[in-house]
Amino acid sequence: MYFIGAGPGDPGLLTLRAVQCLQKADLVIADRLVPPQILKYARMGAQILLVSHPASFYPFSLDYPSCEKEEVLPKMVQAAQEGKVVVRLKGGTSEIFGRLSEELATVRLAEIPYEIVPGITTGLAAAAYAEVPLTDAELSSAVALATGHQRSQKQGPPLDYQRLAQFPGTLVVYMGIATSPQWSSDLIRGGLSPQTPVAIVCRCGWPNQQTLRCRLETLPQTIASYQVQPPAIIIVGEVVNRMPEKSWFESRPLFGQRILLTRPEQQAADLADQLAELGADVLIQPAIRISDPPDWQPVDQALAKLEEFDWVVFSSANGVRYFLDRLLHTGGDMRRLGRVRLAAIGPGTAAELAQYHLQADLVPEQFRAEVLAEALLQALQPHPGEKRVLLVRASRGRPVLAEILQSAGVCVHQVIAYTSTDVTEPAPEIAQAMADGSIHWVTVTSSSIARSLVQMFGQNLQKTKLASISPLTSEVLRQLGYPPAVEARQYTLPGLIEAILERR
């Protein structure tokens, strides 16, 4: 059994050991403050339960079963006694105000082996993400972590905030929002200056982190005025004066921007990581689904006679992946392409070829079938009619590339390497976010995605800004009545990001 601290909110703060444990878990019981991206590290097939909490903060509801607090320990013990690997996942770190001792007592009594995997406690993370130096050579040589919420049945005397006022350093208060009028008044009565600076770090490490500043005497009014809700960390001390107007975390160029990615989920990871690095709140809702072709036989037949073709032309990265994976699956390798020249419709497709250690012989300057056809015809001179071209394509798409080549006398053989179908229903939380206008940007990286988005969201697409990857995609959006707000100058994912950055 593993007790794991998941950190405050940024999934990048999860430890390597925590990932290792999650990847072998059979049962994961997670607090609702655990970032949803972290749950994706769990082993495929693992059971995931979320602990119910009436006051929990979560940007969206997740499609996992709930578990009442009273059920947590019995479920953990039962699963462990059945030989299952159990992970108890808590926000921050379980040793700091995580009630770890209560759960450990039960586990020890049941004689279940366990390991504690520490995480980054939210108080320290909040200081880093808000740029508050908890210690300072001139202002503070000590830090105290305190709770603003104490259990009524606590053994021993309650925390004396008037005595805590004499602490010679920085105070970091957890779970102190609701009780701030009481403990802030006690600190002042204990001798702490009413003018002591305070920082409130709300939703530390989440894409919508917010930092507020005030004085100790105005703390309750500030919380009420801004309607601050948990989770939040409150830092009290002169070191707050050392923090900048805006921290590095909140200064990132896309901070506060919620961006919806619409590519198939397995292809969205790189773009999601790049946008998250820039501060964006990234959501993923695939608009199309990519799967195997209805029949592999035509592809297999083409693979069997690869040596007969002069060129193999790929019109998408998906085509590269499905075609070459099939080549490997059927017992071939890249030597089969030794005499064949390769064409890619754009740099993204060429980059996918490079993943297989193949270099495209031809990449047109513009990401359009017409431009690719023209470039191919030039490469096929002086006798295009004597050339054989294999066109690897999706189950749908414009036939213009094949038509132009065939009209010039080129012998074109087409194979469907993958199936592209529309996703007709978005996830409920995505549909709600689109309807209430809380999604700032939607990426549109193909014509088929453009059409599917209109089917999924309809008029609600007017409540967001569309970022198009190319003129062709933009034209389809305009025809559908949803002109893009920006269009990439370079028809690539980095070009799309650049277009959003320029317009933000």
C-alpha positions in Angstrom: 0.0 0.0 0.0 1.3 3.5 -0.9 0.4 6.8 0.7 1.3 9.4 -1.9 1.4 13.2 -1.8 0.2 14.5 -5.2 1.4 18.0 -4.7 -0.6 21.2 -4.8 -2.1 21.5 -8.3 0.6 21.5 -11.0 0.9 17.9 -12.2 4.5 18.5 -13.1 5.3 18.6 -9.4 4.4 14.9 -8.9 7.5 12.9 -7.9 9.0 10.1 -10.0 8.4 7.6 -7.2 4.8 8.6 -7.1 4.5 7.9 -10.9 6.1 4.5 -10.4 3.7 3.5 -7.7 0.6 4.7 -9.7 1.7 2.7 -12.7 1.4 -0.6 -10.8 -1.7 0.3 -8.7 -4.8 -1.9 -8.8 -6.9 0.6 -6.7 -6.4 4.4 -6.5 -8.4 6.3 -3.9 -7.8 10.0 -4.5 -8.9 13.2 -2.8 -10.8 15.6 -5.1 -8.0 18.2 -4.8 -5.7 15.9 -6.8 -5.1 17.3 -10.3 -7.0 15.2 -12.9 -3.9 14.8 -15.1 -2.2 12.9 -12.3 -4.9 10.2 -12.4 -3.8 9.4 -16.0 -0.6 8.0 -14.6 -2.5 5.1 -13.0 -2.2 1.8 -14.7 -4.7 1.1 -17.4 -7.4 -1.0 -15.9 -6.9 0.3 -12.3 -10.0 1.2 -10.3 -10.1 4.9 -9.4 -12.3 6.3 -6.7 -12.7 9.9 -5.7 -13.3 10.8 -2.1 -16.5 12.8 -1.7 -16.0 16.2 -0.1 -18.8 18.8 0.1 -16.5 21.8 -0.1 -14.0 20.5 -2.6 -12.7 22.6 -5.5 -12.6 21.0 -8.9 -12.7 22.7 -12.3 -14.8 19.9 -13.7 -16.6 16.8 -12.5 -14.7 13.7 -13.4 -16.1 10.5 -14.7 -15.0 8.4 -11.7 -17.0 6.8 -9.0 -17.2 8.5 -5.6 -16.3 7.1 -2.3 -17.5 8.5 1.0 -14.9 9.3 3.6 -16.2 6.6 5.9 -15.6 4.0 3.2 -12.0 4.9 2.4 -10.2 2.8 5.1 -12.4 -0.3 4.7 -11.9 -0.3 1.0 -8.2 0.2 1.3 -7.7 -2.6 3.8 -10.0 -5.1 2.0 -8.2 -4.5 -1.4 -4.8 -4.8 0.2 -5.8 -8.1 2.0 -6.9 -9.4 -1.4 -3.4 -8.9 -2.7 -4.1 -5.7 -4.7 -1.7 -2.8 -4.9 -3.4 0.2 -3.3 -2.6 3.9 -3.7 -4.0 6.5 -1.3 -3.5 9.8 -3.2 -3.8 13.1 -1.3 -3.3 16.7 -2.4 -0.1 18.3 -1.2 1.7 15.8 1.0 -0.1 13.5 3.4 2.2 14.3 6.4 1.1 17.9 6.6 -2.6 18.3 7.7 -3.5 15.2 5.7 -4.7 13.0 8.6 -2.1 10.5 7.7 -1.8 9.1 11.2 -5.4 8.1 11.3 -5.2 6.0 8.2 -1.8 4.5 9.1 -3.1 3.3 12.5 -5.7 1.2 10.8 -3.2 -0.1 8.2 -0.7 -1.0 10.9 -3.4 -2.8 12.9 -4.2 -4.9 9.8 -0.5 -5.7 9.4 -0.5 -4.4 5.8 3.0 -3.4 4.4 3.0 0.3 3.3 5.2 3.0 2.0 4.8 6.8 2.4 5.8 8.8 -0.7 6.0 12.5 0.2 4.8 15.2 -2.1 5.3 19.0 -2.2 3.2 20.5 0.6 0.9 23.3 -0.7 2.3 25.9 1.7 5.8 25.7 0.2 4.5 25.5 -3.3 2.3 28.5 -2.8 5.3 30.5 -1.7 7.2 29.5 -4.8 4.4 30.0 -7.2 3.5 33.4 -5.7 7.2 34.4 -5.3 7.0 34.9 -1.5 10.4 34.1 0.1 9.3 32.3 3.3 12.7 33.0 4.8 14.8 36.1 4.3 18.1 37.1 5.8 16.7 40.4 7.1 13.0 39.6 7.8 12.5 35.9 8.7 14.7 33.1 9.9 11.9 30.6 10.7 8.6 29.3 9.2 5.6 27.9 11.0 2.9 25.8 9.3 -0.4 26.2 11.0 -4.0 25.2 10.4 -6.9 27.5 10.6 -9.3 24.6 11.1 -9.1 22.4 14.2 -11.2 19.4 15.0 -13.5 19.8 18.0 -12.4 16.4 19.4 -8.7 17.2 19.1 -6.7 15.9 22.0 -4.8 18.5 24.0 -5.3 22.2 24.0 -6.3 24.1 20.8 -3.8 26.1 18.9 -3.2 29.4 20.7 -3.0 32.0 18.0 -2.2 34.7 20.5 0.9 32.9 21.5 1.6 32.1 17.8 1.7 35.9 17.3 5.1 35.9 19.1 6.6 33.5 16.6 9.7 35.1 15.2 9.2 34.3 11.5 6.6 33.7 8.7 3.3 32.0 9.4 1.7 29.8 6.7 -1.9 29.1 7.4 -3.7 26.1 5.8 -7.5 25.7 5.7 -7.9 29.2 7.2 -10.4 30.9 4.9 -13.7 30.3 6.8 -12.1 30.9 10.2 -10.0 34.0 9.2 -11.9 36.5 11.4 -11.2 34.5 14.5 -7.5 33.6 14.1 -6.5 36.9 12.5 -8.1 38.8 15.5 -6.3 36.4 17.9 -2.9 37.2 16.2 -3.5 40.9 16.5 -4.6 40.6 20.2 -1.4 38.5 20.7 0.7 41.5 19.6 1.2 41.0 15.8 0.8 44.3 14.1 -2.5 44.9 12.2 -0.4 46.2 9.4 1.5 42.9 8.9 1.4 42.1 5.1 -0.6 39.0 4.0 -0.7 37.1 0.8 -3.6 34.8 -0.1 -2.7 32.2 -2.7 -5.8 30.6 -4.2 -5.8 27.4 -6.1 -2.0 27.1 -6.0 -0.5 25.6 -9.1 -3.8 25.4 -11.0 -4.1 27.3 -14.3 -6.5 29.7 -12.6 -4.3 30.5 -9.6 -5.0 33.9 -8.0 -2.9 35.8 -5.6 -4.3 38.6 -3.3 -2.5 41.0 -1.0 -3.8 42.8 2.1 -3.0 43.6 5.7 -3.7 41.3 8.6 -6.5 43.7 9.9 -8.3 43.6 6.5 -7.9 39.9 5.8 -11.5 38.9 6.6 -12.9 41.7 4.5 -10.6 40.9 1.6 -11.7 37.2 1.6 -15.3 38.3 1.7 -14.9 41.0 -1.0 -13.2 38.6 -3.5 -15.4 35.7 -2.4 -12.4 33.5 -1.8 -13.1 29.8 -1.6 -10.9 26.9 -0.6 -8.3 25.7 -1.4 -6.1 28.7 -0.4 -3.0 29.2 1.5 -2.5 32.4 3.6 1.0 33.7 4.2 1.5 36.2 7.1 4.7 38.1 7.6 7.0 40.9 6.4 8.4 38.6 3.7 5.2 39.3 1.7 6.6 42.7 0.9 9.4 41.0 -1.0 7.0 39.4 -3.6 6.7 41.0 -7.0 3.4 42.5 -8.4 2.9 39.4 -10.5 4.8 36.1 -10.0 6.5 34.1 -12.7 3.7 31.6 -12.7 1.0 34.2 -13.3 3.2 36.2 -15.8 3.3 33.4 -18.4 1.9 34.6 -21.7 -1.2 32.3 -21.8 -1.9 32.4 -18.1 -5.7 32.6 -17.5 -6.5 31.4 -21.0 -8.5 28.2 -21.3 -7.8 26.4 -24.6 -9.7 23.5 -26.0 -7.7 21.0 -28.1 -9.7 19.1 -30.7 -7.3 16.6 -32.1 -7.5 12.9 -31.3 -6.4 12.5 -27.7 -3.3 10.5 -28.5 -2.1 13.2 -30.8 -2.8 16.1 -28.5 -0.2 15.5 -25.8 2.7 17.5 -27.3 0.5 20.5 -28.1 -1.1 20.3 -24.6 2.3 20.3 -23.0 3.5 23.3 -25.0 0.4 25.3 -24.2 0.6 24.3 -20.5 4.2 25.5 -20.3 2.9 28.9 -21.5 0.4 29.0 -18.7 -2.8 27.9 -20.5 -5.5 25.8 -18.9 -5.7 23.0 -21.5 -8.8 20.9 -22.1 -9.0 18.1 -24.6 -12.2 17.2 -26.6 -11.4 15.2 -29.7 -13.6 16.2 -32.6 -12.7 13.2 -34.7 -11.8 9.6 -33.9 -9.0 7.8 -35.7 -9.1 4.0 -36.1 -8.1 1.2 -38.3 -9.3 1.0 -41.8 -12.4 -1.2 -42.5 -10.2 -3.6 -44.4 -6.4 -4.0 -44.2 -6.2 -6.1 -47.3 -5.7 -3.1 -49.8 -2.9 -1.8 -47.6 -1.3 -5.2 -47.3 -1.4 -5.6 -51.1 0.2 -2.2 -51.6 2.9 -3.1 -49.0 3.6 -6.4 -50.9 4.5 -4.5 -54.0 6.1 -1.4 -52.6 9.1 -1.8 -55.0 6.8 -1.1 -57.9 6.1 2.5 -56.9 8.2 5.5 -57.6 6.7 7.6 -54.9 4.7 7.1 -51.7 2.7 10.2 -50.8 1.4 10.9 -47.3 -1.3 13.4 -46.8 -1.3 13.3 -43.0 0.8 12.3 -40.0 -1.9 9.7 -39.2 -1.4 8.1 -42.6 2.4 7.8 -41.9 1.7 6.2 -38.5 -0.9 3.7 -39.6 0.9 2.7 -42.9 4.3 2.3 -41.4 3.1 0.5 -38.3 1.3 -1.9 -40.6 4.5 -2.5 -42.5 6.2 -3.4 -39.3 3.3 -5.5 -38.0 3.3 -7.6 -41.2 7.0 -8.4 -40.8 8.6 -5.8 -43.0 11.0 -3.0 -42.1 12.1 0.4 -43.5 14.4 -1.3 -46.0 11.3 -2.0 -48.1 11.2 1.7 -48.8 14.8 1.8 -50.1 14.1 2.7 -53.7 10.9 4.6 -53.1 10.8 8.4 -52.8 8.6 9.9 -50.1 6.4 13.0 -50.2 4.7 14.7 -47.2 2.0 17.3 -47.5 3.4 19.4 -44.7 6.1 19.7 -42.0 4.0 17.9 -39.4 3.7 14.9 -41.7 7.4 15.1 -42.5 8.2 15.1 -38.8 6.1 11.9 -38.3 8.2 10.3 -41.0 11.3 11.3 -39.1 10.0 9.4 -36.1 10.6 6.3 -38.3 14.0 7.6 -39.3 12.8 8.5 -42.8 13.4 11.8 -44.5 10.8 13.2 -46.8 12.1 13.9 -50.3 9.4 16.4 -51.0 7.5 18.8 -48.7 5.6 21.6 -50.4 6.0 25.2 -49.2 2.2 25.4 -48.6 0.1 22.8 -46.7 -2.4 22.3 -49.6 -3.1 19.3 -51.8 -3.0 21.5 -54.9 0.5 22.7 -54.1 1.7 19.2 -53.3 0.3 18.0 -56.6 2.1 20.7 -58.5 5.4 19.9 -56.8 5.0 16.2 -57.5 4.4 16.8 -61.1 7.6 18.8 -61.4 9.5 16.0 -59.6 7.9 13.4 -62.0 9.2 15.1 -65.1 10.0 14.5 -67.9 7.7 11.5 -68.2 5.0 11.6 -65.5 2.9 9.1 -67.4 5.5 6.5 -66.7 5.5 7.0 -63.0 3.6 5.1 -60.3 2.5 6.9 -57.2 1.0 5.3 -54.1 -1.3 7.8 -52.2 -1.8 6.9 -48.5 -5.0 8.6 -47.3 -7.8 8.7 -44.8 -11.3 7.2 -45.3 -12.5 10.7 -46.2 -11.0 13.9 -47.6 -10.6 15.9 -50.7 -9.9 13.9 -53.9 -8.1 16.8 -55.5 -4.5 15.4 -55.1 -5.4 12.2 -57.0 -7.4 14.0 -59.6 -4.7 16.4 -60.5 -2.1 13.7 -60.8 -4.3 11.4 -62.8 -5.3 14.2 -65.2 -1.5 14.5 -65.9 -1.3 10.9 -66.8 0.3 9.7 -63.6 -0.7 6.1 -62.5 -2.1 6.7 -59.0 -2.9 3.9 -56.6 -4.8 5.0 -53.4 -5.1 3.0 -50.2 -7.1 3.9 -47.1 -4.7 3.5 -44.2 -7.0 4.7 -41.4 -10.6 5.7 -40.7 -11.6 9.1 -39.6 -15.1 9.5 -38.0 -16.7 12.5 -36.3 -17.2 12.6 -32.5 -20.9 13.6 -32.2 -21.2 14.3 -28.5 -18.7 16.2 -26.4 -18.1 15.4 -22.7 -20.8 17.1 -20.6 -18.3 19.3 -18.7 -16.8 20.5 -22.0 -20.3 21.2 -23.4 -21.1 23.2 -20.3 -17.8 25.2 -20.4 -18.5 26.0 -24.1 -22.1 27.0 -23.3 -21.1 29.4 -20.5 -18.3 31.0 -22.5 -15.5 30.0 -20.3 -13.4 28.5 -23.1 -11.2 31.3 -24.6 -9.7 29.4 -27.6 -10.5 26.3 -29.7 -7.8 24.9 -32.0 -8.9 23.7 -35.4 -6.3 21.7 -37.2 -8.1 20.2 -40.2 -11.2 20.7 -42.3 -12.8 17.5 -40.9 -12.3 18.8 -37.3 -13.9 22.1 -38.4 -17.0 20.4 -39.6 -17.3 18.1 -36.6 -16.9 21.1 -34.2 -19.9 22.8 -35.8 -21.9 19.7 -35.4 -20.9 19.2 -31.8 -21.3 22.8 -30.5 -23.3 24.8 -33.1 -24.0 28.4 -32.1 -22.0 28.1 -28.9 -18.9 28.3 -31.0 -19.7 32.0 -31.3 -18.8 32.2 -27.6 -15.1 31.4 -28.2 -12.3 32.2 -30.5 -11.2 29.7 -33.2 -7.5 29.3 -34.1 -7.1 27.8 -37.6 -4.0 26.0 -38.7 -4.2 26.8 -42.5 -6.1 28.8 -45.1 -7.9 25.7 -46.2 -9.2 25.0 -42.7 -10.1 28.7 -42.4 -12.1 28.6 -45.6 -14.1 25.7 -44.4 -14.8 27.5 -41.1 -16.0 30.6 -43.1 -18.2 28.5 -45.3 -19.8 27.1 -42.1 -20.4 30.5 -40.7 -17.6 30.5 -38.0 -14.7 32.6 -39.3 -11.4 32.0 -37.3 -10.0 34.7 -35.0 -6.5 33.8 -36.1 -4.8 31.7 -38.7 -1.3 30.2 -38.5 1.2 31.8 -40.8 3.2 28.6 -40.8 0.8 25.7 -41.1 2.1 23.7 -38.1 1.3 23.3 -34.5 4.1 25.8 -33.4 2.6 28.2 -36.0 -0.8 27.8 -34.4 0.6 28.5 -30.9 2.4 31.6 -32.3 -0.9 32.9 -33.8 -2.7 32.6 -30.5 0.2 34.3 -28.7 0.1 37.2 -31.1 -3.7 37.7 -30.5 -3.9 37.0 -26.8 
